[in-house]
Amino acid sequence: MAEIELTDELVALERAALKAREEAMSGTYSTETWRPWLTASIAAQTAITEHARQTGQNRVDVEMAVKRAARET
């Protein structure tokens, strides 16, 4: 399997989505509580899709690599 090309921006967007999810899960369930997570997740997914298209990489492979990298400390 070929090495997946990632950018720091993709990893940062995914980390922002993970952080927003943690914050949403710690609060009372409401649309307002989850909106930051939804916004961050859409931004991350959009960036992943665009990066995969521009680099000719498989979108799912890029997403999996981004998620792995975002969870590394």
PDB file of N, CA, C and O in Angstrom:
ATOM      1  N   MET A   1       0.837  -1.182   0.000  1.00  0.00           N
ATOM      2  CA  MET A   1       0.000   0.000   0.000  1.00  0.00           C
ATOM      3  C   MET A   1       0.880   1.242   0.000  1.00  0.00           C
ATOM      4  O   MET A   1       1.861   1.328   0.739  1.00  0.00           O
ATOM      5  N   ALA A   2       0.515   2.194  -0.835  1.00  0.00           N
ATOM      6  CA  ALA A   2       1.299   3.419  -0.961  1.00  0.00           C
ATOM      7  C   ALA A   2       1.107   4.306   0.269  1.00  0.00           C
ATOM      8  O   ALA A   2       0.068   4.275   0.929  1.00  0.00           O
ATOM      9  N   GLU A   3       2.120   5.079   0.547  1.00  0.00           N
ATOM     10  CA  GLU A   3       2.059   6.038   1.654  1.00  0.00           C
ATOM     11  C   GLU A   3       1.015   7.104   1.333  1.00  0.00           C
ATOM     12  O   GLU A   3       0.992   7.642   0.226  1.00  0.00           O
ATOM     13  N   ILE A   4       0.160   7.402   2.293  1.00  0.00           N
ATOM     14  CA  ILE A   4      -0.876   8.419   2.119  1.00  0.00           C
ATOM     15  C   ILE A   4      -0.284   9.779   2.457  1.00  0.00           C
ATOM     16  O   ILE A   4       0.311   9.965   3.518  1.00  0.00           O
ATOM     17  N   GLU A   5      -0.455  10.724   1.543  1.00  0.00           N
ATOM     18  CA  GLU A   5       0.034  12.080   1.755  1.00  0.00           C
ATOM     19  C   GLU A   5      -0.997  12.868   2.558  1.00  0.00           C
ATOM     20  O   GLU A   5      -2.156  12.980   2.159  1.00  0.00           O
ATOM     21  N   LEU A   6      -0.562  13.407   3.685  1.00  0.00           N
ATOM     22  CA  LEU A   6      -1.432  14.216   4.533  1.00  0.00           C
ATOM     23  C   LEU A   6      -0.832  15.598   4.733  1.00  0.00           C
ATOM     24  O   LEU A   6       0.355  15.822   4.492  1.00  0.00           O
ATOM     25  N   THR A   7      -1.668  16.510   5.174  1.00  0.00           N
ATOM     26  CA  THR A   7      -1.170  17.832   5.544  1.00  0.00           C
ATOM     27  C   THR A   7      -1.459  18.058   7.026  1.00  0.00           C
ATOM     28  O   THR A   7      -2.340  17.420   7.603  1.00  0.00           O
ATOM     29  N   ASP A   8      -0.720  18.957   7.621  1.00  0.00           N
ATOM     30  CA  ASP A   8      -0.960  19.314   9.020  1.00  0.00           C
ATOM     31  C   ASP A   8      -2.353  19.903   9.197  1.00  0.00           C
ATOM     32  O   ASP A   8      -2.982  19.718  10.239  1.00  0.00           O
ATOM     33  N   GLU A   9      -2.833  20.610   8.182  1.00  0.00           N
ATOM     34  CA  GLU A   9      -4.167  21.215   8.253  1.00  0.00           C
ATOM     35  C   GLU A   9      -5.254  20.144   8.386  1.00  0.00           C
ATOM     36  O   GLU A   9      -6.188  20.305   9.172  1.00  0.00           O
ATOM     37  N   LEU A  10      -5.135  19.053   7.621  1.00  0.00           N
ATOM     38  CA  LEU A  10      -6.123  17.977   7.706  1.00  0.00           C
ATOM     39  C   LEU A  10      -6.162  17.390   9.112  1.00  0.00           C
ATOM     40  O   LEU A  10      -7.237  17.166   9.669  1.00  0.00           O
ATOM     41  N   VAL A  11      -5.007  17.146   9.672  1.00  0.00           N
ATOM     42  CA  VAL A  11      -4.927  16.571  11.020  1.00  0.00           C
ATOM     43  C   VAL A  11      -5.489  17.557  12.043  1.00  0.00           C
ATOM     44  O   VAL A  11      -6.203  17.157  12.962  1.00  0.00           O
ATOM     45  N   ALA A  12      -5.176  18.825  11.891  1.00  0.00           N
ATOM     46  CA  ALA A  12      -5.685  19.843  12.816  1.00  0.00           C
ATOM     47  C   ALA A  12      -7.213  19.943  12.744  1.00  0.00           C
ATOM     48  O   ALA A  12      -7.870  20.100  13.774  1.00  0.00           O
ATOM     49  N   LEU A  13      -7.774  19.854  11.551  1.00  0.00           N
ATOM     50  CA  LEU A  13      -9.229  19.904  11.406  1.00  0.00           C
ATOM     51  C   LEU A  13      -9.884  18.701  12.073  1.00  0.00           C
ATOM     52  O   LEU A  13     -10.916  18.842  12.730  1.00  0.00           O
ATOM     53  N   GLU A  14      -9.301  17.534  11.912  1.00  0.00           N
ATOM     54  CA  GLU A  14      -9.850  16.335  12.546  1.00  0.00           C
ATOM     55  C   GLU A  14      -9.729  16.430  14.067  1.00  0.00           C
ATOM     56  O   GLU A  14     -10.646  16.034  14.786  1.00  0.00           O
ATOM     57  N   ARG A  15      -8.608  16.950  14.559  1.00  0.00           N
ATOM     58  CA  ARG A  15      -8.454  17.124  16.011  1.00  0.00           C
ATOM     59  C   ARG A  15      -9.484  18.108  16.551  1.00  0.00           C
ATOM     60  O   ARG A  15     -10.007  17.919  17.649  1.00  0.00           O
ATOM     61  N   ALA A  16      -9.775  19.150  15.794  1.00  0.00           N
ATOM     62  CA  ALA A  16     -10.793  20.116  16.216  1.00  0.00           C
ATOM     63  C   ALA A  16     -12.165  19.441  16.298  1.00  0.00           C
ATOM     64  O   ALA A  16     -12.943  19.718  17.211  1.00  0.00           O
ATOM     65  N   ALA A  17     -12.456  18.562  15.348  1.00  0.00           N
ATOM     66  CA  ALA A  17     -13.732  17.836  15.373  1.00  0.00           C
ATOM     67  C   ALA A  17     -13.792  16.894  16.579  1.00  0.00           C
ATOM     68  O   ALA A  17     -14.832  16.779  17.227  1.00  0.00           O
ATOM     69  N   LEU A  18     -12.686  16.227  16.874  1.00  0.00           N
ATOM     70  CA  LEU A  18     -12.652  15.339  18.033  1.00  0.00           C
ATOM     71  C   LEU A  18     -12.855  16.120  19.336  1.00  0.00           C
ATOM     72  O   LEU A  18     -13.583  15.682  20.227  1.00  0.00           O
ATOM     73  N   LYS A  19     -12.211  17.268  19.431  1.00  0.00           N
ATOM     74  CA  LYS A  19     -12.349  18.100  20.631  1.00  0.00           C
ATOM     75  C   LYS A  19     -13.787  18.598  20.772  1.00  0.00           C
ATOM     76  O   LYS A  19     -14.345  18.587  21.869  1.00  0.00           O
ATOM     77  N   ALA A  20     -14.385  19.034  19.666  1.00  0.00           N
ATOM     78  CA  ALA A  20     -15.765  19.514  19.706  1.00  0.00           C
ATOM     79  C   ALA A  20     -16.717  18.394  20.102  1.00  0.00           C
ATOM     80  O   ALA A  20     -17.700  18.636  20.803  1.00  0.00           O
ATOM     81  N   ARG A  21     -16.437  17.175  19.662  1.00  0.00           N
ATOM     82  CA  ARG A  21     -17.271  16.030  20.037  1.00  0.00           C
ATOM     83  C   ARG A  21     -17.179  15.761  21.537  1.00  0.00           C
ATOM     84  O   ARG A  21     -18.191  15.535  22.201  1.00  0.00           O
ATOM     85  N   GLU A  22     -15.953  15.787  22.063  1.00  0.00           N
ATOM     86  CA  GLU A  22     -15.778  15.587  23.512  1.00  0.00           C
ATOM     87  C   GLU A  22     -16.556  16.624  24.310  1.00  0.00           C
ATOM     88  O   GLU A  22     -17.221  16.299  25.294  1.00  0.00           O
ATOM     89  N   GLU A  23     -16.464  17.875  23.874  1.00  0.00           N
ATOM     90  CA  GLU A  23     -17.160  18.954  24.575  1.00  0.00           C
ATOM     91  C   GLU A  23     -18.676  18.772  24.483  1.00  0.00           C
ATOM     92  O   GLU A  23     -19.391  18.993  25.460  1.00  0.00           O
ATOM     93  N   ALA A  24     -19.161  18.371  23.318  1.00  0.00           N
ATOM     94  CA  ALA A  24     -20.603  18.166  23.139  1.00  0.00           C
ATOM     95  C   ALA A  24     -21.101  17.020  24.007  1.00  0.00           C
ATOM     96  O   ALA A  24     -22.193  17.092  24.571  1.00  0.00           O
ATOM     97  N   MET A  25     -20.306  15.970  24.113  1.00  0.00           N
ATOM     98  CA  MET A  25     -20.728  14.808  24.897  1.00  0.00           C
ATOM     99  C   MET A  25     -20.741  15.096  26.393  1.00  0.00           C
ATOM    100  O   MET A  25     -21.418  14.404  27.154  1.00  0.00           O
ATOM    101  N   SER A  26     -20.005  16.100  26.812  1.00  0.00           N
ATOM    102  CA  SER A  26     -19.951  16.412  28.240  1.00  0.00           C
ATOM    103  C   SER A  26     -21.091  17.323  28.684  1.00  0.00           C
ATOM    104  O   SER A  26     -21.285  17.551  29.878  1.00  0.00           O
ATOM    105  N   GLY A  27     -21.841  17.839  27.720  1.00  0.00           N
ATOM    106  CA  GLY A  27     -22.926  18.750  28.065  1.00  0.00           C
ATOM    107  C   GLY A  27     -24.287  18.101  27.923  1.00  0.00           C
ATOM    108  O   GLY A  27     -24.402  16.918  27.604  1.00  0.00           O
ATOM    109  N   THR A  28     -25.302  18.886  28.164  1.00  0.00           N
ATOM    110  CA  THR A  28     -26.680  18.452  27.987  1.00  0.00           C
ATOM    111  C   THR A  28     -26.970  18.375  26.495  1.00  0.00           C
ATOM    112  O   THR A  28     -26.534  19.236  25.730  1.00  0.00           O
ATOM    113  N   TYR A  29     -27.703  17.349  26.080  1.00  0.00           N
ATOM    114  CA  TYR A  29     -27.987  17.192  24.665  1.00  0.00           C
ATOM    115  C   TYR A  29     -28.890  18.313  24.168  1.00  0.00           C
ATOM    116  O   TYR A  29     -29.973  18.548  24.704  1.00  0.00           O
ATOM    117  N   SER A  30     -28.420  18.996  23.135  1.00  0.00           N
ATOM    118  CA  SER A  30     -29.214  20.017  22.453  1.00  0.00           C
ATOM    119  C   SER A  30     -28.548  20.317  21.118  1.00  0.00           C
ATOM    120  O   SER A  30     -27.374  20.013  20.906  1.00  0.00           O
ATOM    121  N   THR A  31     -29.310  20.911  20.239  1.00  0.00           N
ATOM    122  CA  THR A  31     -28.769  21.290  18.934  1.00  0.00           C
ATOM    123  C   THR A  31     -27.594  22.242  19.104  1.00  0.00           C
ATOM    124  O   THR A  31     -26.584  22.123  18.410  1.00  0.00           O
ATOM    125  N   GLU A  32     -27.727  23.179  20.022  1.00  0.00           N
ATOM    126  CA  GLU A  32     -26.674  24.168  20.237  1.00  0.00           C
ATOM    127  C   GLU A  32     -25.394  23.525  20.773  1.00  0.00           C
ATOM    128  O   GLU A  32     -24.290  23.963  20.450  1.00  0.00           O
ATOM    129  N   THR A  33     -25.549  22.498  21.583  1.00  0.00           N
ATOM    130  CA  THR A  33     -24.389  21.808  22.146  1.00  0.00           C
ATOM    131  C   THR A  33     -23.608  21.078  21.056  1.00  0.00           C
ATOM    132  O   THR A  33     -22.377  21.061  21.070  1.00  0.00           O
ATOM    133  N   TRP A  34     -24.325  20.479  20.120  1.00  0.00           N
ATOM    134  CA  TRP A  34     -23.686  19.668  19.082  1.00  0.00           C
ATOM    135  C   TRP A  34     -23.308  20.456  17.833  1.00  0.00           C
ATOM    136  O   TRP A  34     -22.554  19.945  17.005  1.00  0.00           O
ATOM    137  N   ARG A  35     -23.799  21.672  17.668  1.00  0.00           N
ATOM    138  CA  ARG A  35     -23.514  22.452  16.452  1.00  0.00           C
ATOM    139  C   ARG A  35     -22.008  22.649  16.198  1.00  0.00           C
ATOM    140  O   ARG A  35     -21.579  22.498  15.055  1.00  0.00           O
ATOM    141  N   PRO A  36     -21.191  22.977  17.204  1.00  0.00           N
ATOM    142  CA  PRO A  36     -19.748  23.122  16.937  1.00  0.00           C
ATOM    143  C   PRO A  36     -19.116  21.829  16.399  1.00  0.00           C
ATOM    144  O   PRO A  36     -18.249  21.874  15.526  1.00  0.00           O
ATOM    145  N   TRP A  37     -19.556  20.681  16.925  1.00  0.00           N
ATOM    146  CA  TRP A  37     -19.045  19.399  16.413  1.00  0.00           C
ATOM    147  C   TRP A  37     -19.446  19.207  14.956  1.00  0.00           C
ATOM    148  O   TRP A  37     -18.617  18.820  14.133  1.00  0.00           O
ATOM    149  N   LEU A  38     -20.710  19.475  14.630  1.00  0.00           N
ATOM    150  CA  LEU A  38     -21.182  19.313  13.265  1.00  0.00           C
ATOM    151  C   LEU A  38     -20.402  20.213  12.315  1.00  0.00           C
ATOM    152  O   LEU A  38     -19.978  19.778  11.244  1.00  0.00           O
ATOM    153  N   THR A  39     -20.217  21.451  12.706  1.00  0.00           N
ATOM    154  CA  THR A  39     -19.471  22.401  11.880  1.00  0.00           C
ATOM    155  C   THR A  39     -18.025  21.935  11.678  1.00  0.00           C
ATOM    156  O   THR A  39     -17.510  21.969  10.560  1.00  0.00           O
ATOM    157  N   ALA A  40     -17.379  21.507  12.750  1.00  0.00           N
ATOM    158  CA  ALA A  40     -15.988  21.042  12.662  1.00  0.00           C
ATOM    159  C   ALA A  40     -15.888  19.760  11.834  1.00  0.00           C
ATOM    160  O   ALA A  40     -14.944  19.590  11.062  1.00  0.00           O
ATOM    161  N   SER A  41     -16.846  18.872  11.993  1.00  0.00           N
ATOM    162  CA  SER A  41     -16.832  17.612  11.240  1.00  0.00           C
ATOM    163  C   SER A  41     -17.028  17.850   9.748  1.00  0.00           C
ATOM    164  O   SER A  41     -16.364  17.228   8.919  1.00  0.00           O
ATOM    165  N   ILE A  42     -17.935  18.747   9.415  1.00  0.00           N
ATOM    166  CA  ILE A  42     -18.157  19.085   8.002  1.00  0.00           C
ATOM    167  C   ILE A  42     -16.892  19.694   7.404  1.00  0.00           C
ATOM    168  O   ILE A  42     -16.518  19.368   6.277  1.00  0.00           O
ATOM    169  N   ALA A  43     -16.239  20.567   8.145  1.00  0.00           N
ATOM    170  CA  ALA A  43     -14.996  21.180   7.652  1.00  0.00           C
ATOM    171  C   ALA A  43     -13.924  20.125   7.414  1.00  0.00           C
ATOM    172  O   ALA A  43     -13.236  20.157   6.394  1.00  0.00           O
ATOM    173  N   ALA A  44     -13.779  19.191   8.349  1.00  0.00           N
ATOM    174  CA  ALA A  44     -12.769  18.134   8.208  1.00  0.00           C
ATOM    175  C   ALA A  44     -13.092  17.236   7.022  1.00  0.00           C
ATOM    176  O   ALA A  44     -12.206  16.937   6.222  1.00  0.00           O
ATOM    177  N   GLN A  45     -14.333  16.803   6.893  1.00  0.00           N
ATOM    178  CA  GLN A  45     -14.720  15.914   5.801  1.00  0.00           C
ATOM    179  C   GLN A  45     -14.580  16.586   4.436  1.00  0.00           C
ATOM    180  O   GLN A  45     -14.154  15.956   3.468  1.00  0.00           O
ATOM    181  N   THR A  46     -14.934  17.850   4.366  1.00  0.00           N
ATOM    182  CA  THR A  46     -14.805  18.596   3.122  1.00  0.00           C
ATOM    183  C   THR A  46     -13.335  18.709   2.718  1.00  0.00           C
ATOM    184  O   THR A  46     -12.989  18.522   1.552  1.00  0.00           O
ATOM    185  N   ALA A  47     -12.483  19.015   3.682  1.00  0.00           N
ATOM    186  CA  ALA A  47     -11.047  19.140   3.408  1.00  0.00           C
ATOM    187  C   ALA A  47     -10.450  17.796   2.993  1.00  0.00           C
ATOM    188  O   ALA A  47      -9.619  17.746   2.086  1.00  0.00           O
ATOM    189  N   ILE A  48     -10.858  16.719   3.638  1.00  0.00           N
ATOM    190  CA  ILE A  48     -10.361  15.382   3.285  1.00  0.00           C
ATOM    191  C   ILE A  48     -10.756  15.038   1.860  1.00  0.00           C
ATOM    192  O   ILE A  48      -9.929  14.569   1.078  1.00  0.00           O
ATOM    193  N   THR A  49     -12.017  15.269   1.521  1.00  0.00           N
ATOM    194  CA  THR A  49     -12.505  14.972   0.172  1.00  0.00           C
ATOM    195  C   THR A  49     -11.741  15.772  -0.869  1.00  0.00           C
ATOM    196  O   THR A  49     -11.318  15.227  -1.888  1.00  0.00           O
ATOM    197  N   GLU A  50     -11.564  17.058  -0.616  1.00  0.00           N
ATOM    198  CA  GLU A  50     -10.857  17.920  -1.572  1.00  0.00           C
ATOM    199  C   GLU A  50      -9.392  17.509  -1.707  1.00  0.00           C
ATOM    200  O   GLU A  50      -8.852  17.486  -2.813  1.00  0.00           O
ATOM    201  N   HIS A  51      -8.753  17.188  -0.591  1.00  0.00           N
ATOM    202  CA  HIS A  51      -7.347  16.763  -0.627  1.00  0.00           C
ATOM    203  C   HIS A  51      -7.201  15.470  -1.437  1.00  0.00           C
ATOM    204  O   HIS A  51      -6.294  15.341  -2.260  1.00  0.00           O
ATOM    205  N   ALA A  52      -8.092  14.531  -1.198  1.00  0.00           N
ATOM    206  CA  ALA A  52      -8.039  13.264  -1.932  1.00  0.00           C
ATOM    207  C   ALA A  52      -8.232  13.509  -3.428  1.00  0.00           C
ATOM    208  O   ALA A  52      -7.536  12.913  -4.250  1.00  0.00           O
ATOM    209  N   ARG A  53      -9.161  14.373  -3.777  1.00  0.00           N
ATOM    210  CA  ARG A  53      -9.408  14.683  -5.193  1.00  0.00           C
ATOM    211  C   ARG A  53      -8.187  15.334  -5.833  1.00  0.00           C
ATOM    212  O   ARG A  53      -7.779  14.960  -6.932  1.00  0.00           O
ATOM    213  N   GLN A  54      -7.609  16.306  -5.142  1.00  0.00           N
ATOM    214  CA  GLN A  54      -6.468  17.039  -5.697  1.00  0.00           C
ATOM    215  C   GLN A  54      -5.216  16.174  -5.832  1.00  0.00           C
ATOM    216  O   GLN A  54      -4.417  16.376  -6.746  1.00  0.00           O
ATOM    217  N   THR A  55      -5.046  15.217  -4.927  1.00  0.00           N
ATOM    218  CA  THR A  55      -3.835  14.396  -4.945  1.00  0.00           C
ATOM    219  C   THR A  55      -4.034  13.051  -5.635  1.00  0.00           C
ATOM    220  O   THR A  55      -3.077  12.296  -5.808  1.00  0.00           O
ATOM    221  N   GLY A  56      -5.276  12.744  -6.034  1.00  0.00           N
ATOM    222  CA  GLY A  56      -5.553  11.486  -6.702  1.00  0.00           C
ATOM    223  C   GLY A  56      -5.502  10.275  -5.779  1.00  0.00           C
ATOM    224  O   GLY A  56      -5.311   9.146  -6.230  1.00  0.00           O
ATOM    225  N   GLN A  57      -5.674  10.521  -4.485  1.00  0.00           N
ATOM    226  CA  GLN A  57      -5.653   9.433  -3.510  1.00  0.00           C
ATOM    227  C   GLN A  57      -7.080   8.970  -3.230  1.00  0.00           C
ATOM    228  O   GLN A  57      -8.040   9.705  -3.461  1.00  0.00           O
ATOM    229  N   ASN A  58      -7.205   7.752  -2.736  1.00  0.00           N
ATOM    230  CA  ASN A  58      -8.504   7.223  -2.353  1.00  0.00           C
ATOM    231  C   ASN A  58      -8.997   7.983  -1.131  1.00  0.00           C
ATOM    232  O   ASN A  58      -8.278   8.107  -0.140  1.00  0.00           O
ATOM    233  N   ARG A  59     -10.228   8.492  -1.199  1.00  0.00           N
ATOM    234  CA  ARG A  59     -10.764   9.323  -0.134  1.00  0.00           C
ATOM    235  C   ARG A  59     -10.859   8.577   1.199  1.00  0.00           C
ATOM    236  O   ARG A  59     -10.546   9.142   2.247  1.00  0.00           O
ATOM    237  N   VAL A  60     -11.283   7.332   1.166  1.00  0.00           N
ATOM    238  CA  VAL A  60     -11.410   6.547   2.399  1.00  0.00           C
ATOM    239  C   VAL A  60     -10.035   6.312   3.021  1.00  0.00           C
ATOM    240  O   VAL A  60      -9.883   6.380   4.241  1.00  0.00           O
ATOM    241  N   ASP A  61      -9.039   6.038   2.189  1.00  0.00           N
ATOM    242  CA  ASP A  61      -7.682   5.842   2.710  1.00  0.00           C
ATOM    243  C   ASP A  61      -7.157   7.118   3.364  1.00  0.00           C
ATOM    244  O   ASP A  61      -6.511   7.071   4.411  1.00  0.00           O
ATOM    245  N   VAL A  62      -7.440   8.249   2.738  1.00  0.00           N
ATOM    246  CA  VAL A  62      -7.013   9.532   3.304  1.00  0.00           C
ATOM    247  C   VAL A  62      -7.713   9.759   4.642  1.00  0.00           C
ATOM    248  O   VAL A  62      -7.073  10.140   5.622  1.00  0.00           O
ATOM    249  N   GLU A  63      -9.024   9.526   4.684  1.00  0.00           N
ATOM    250  CA  GLU A  63      -9.765   9.734   5.931  1.00  0.00           C
ATOM    251  C   GLU A  63      -9.228   8.843   7.048  1.00  0.00           C
ATOM    252  O   GLU A  63      -9.040   9.306   8.173  1.00  0.00           O
ATOM    253  N   MET A  64      -8.985   7.588   6.749  1.00  0.00           N
ATOM    254  CA  MET A  64      -8.467   6.669   7.768  1.00  0.00           C
ATOM    255  C   MET A  64      -7.107   7.129   8.276  1.00  0.00           C
ATOM    256  O   MET A  64      -6.845   7.080   9.478  1.00  0.00           O
ATOM    257  N   ALA A  65      -6.235   7.577   7.365  1.00  0.00           N
ATOM    258  CA  ALA A  65      -4.911   8.046   7.766  1.00  0.00           C
ATOM    259  C   ALA A  65      -5.014   9.316   8.615  1.00  0.00           C
ATOM    260  O   ALA A  65      -4.277   9.477   9.588  1.00  0.00           O
ATOM    261  N   VAL A  66      -5.919  10.207   8.248  1.00  0.00           N
ATOM    262  CA  VAL A  66      -6.118  11.441   9.015  1.00  0.00           C
ATOM    263  C   VAL A  66      -6.610  11.108  10.423  1.00  0.00           C
ATOM    264  O   VAL A  66      -6.118  11.665  11.404  1.00  0.00           O
ATOM    265  N   LYS A  67      -7.572  10.207  10.520  1.00  0.00           N
ATOM    266  CA  LYS A  67      -8.103   9.829  11.843  1.00  0.00           C
ATOM    267  C   LYS A  67      -7.024   9.202  12.711  1.00  0.00           C
ATOM    268  O   LYS A  67      -6.942   9.491  13.904  1.00  0.00           O
ATOM    269  N   ARG A  68      -6.195   8.346  12.122  1.00  0.00           N
ATOM    270  CA  ARG A  68      -5.087   7.747  12.884  1.00  0.00           C
ATOM    271  C   ARG A  68      -4.125   8.823  13.367  1.00  0.00           C
ATOM    272  O   ARG A  68      -3.738   8.839  14.536  1.00  0.00           O
ATOM    273  N   ALA A  69      -3.740   9.721  12.468  1.00  0.00           N
ATOM    274  CA  ALA A  69      -2.781  10.787  12.812  1.00  0.00           C
ATOM    275  C   ALA A  69      -3.354  11.730  13.868  1.00  0.00           C
ATOM    276  O   ALA A  69      -2.627  12.189  14.749  1.00  0.00           O
ATOM    277  N   ALA A  70      -4.646  12.021  13.785  1.00  0.00           N
ATOM    278  CA  ALA A  70      -5.267  12.952  14.738  1.00  0.00           C
ATOM    279  C   ALA A  70      -5.308  12.361  16.147  1.00  0.00           C
ATOM    280  O   ALA A  70      -5.294  13.097  17.133  1.00  0.00           O
ATOM    281  N   ARG A  71      -5.358  11.065  16.238  1.00  0.00           N
ATOM    282  CA  ARG A  71      -5.436  10.414  17.556  1.00  0.00           C
ATOM    283  C   ARG A  71      -4.062  10.184  18.181  1.00  0.00           C
ATOM    284  O   ARG A  71      -3.959   9.859  19.364  1.00  0.00           O
ATOM    285  N   GLU A  72      -3.007  10.354  17.384  1.00  0.00           N
ATOM    286  CA  GLU A  72      -1.649  10.229  17.926  1.00  0.00           C
ATOM    287  C   GLU A  72      -1.344  11.465  18.762  1.00  0.00           C
ATOM    288  O   GLU A  72      -1.835  12.559  18.483  1.00  0.00           O
ATOM    289  N   THR A  73      -0.532  11.272  19.782  1.00  0.00           N
ATOM    290  CA  THR A  73      -0.171  12.429  20.610  1.00  0.00           C
ATOM    291  C   THR A  73       1.226  12.876  20.329  1.00  0.00           C
ATOM    292  O   THR A  73       1.700  13.838  20.934  1.00  0.00           O
TER     293      THR A  73
END
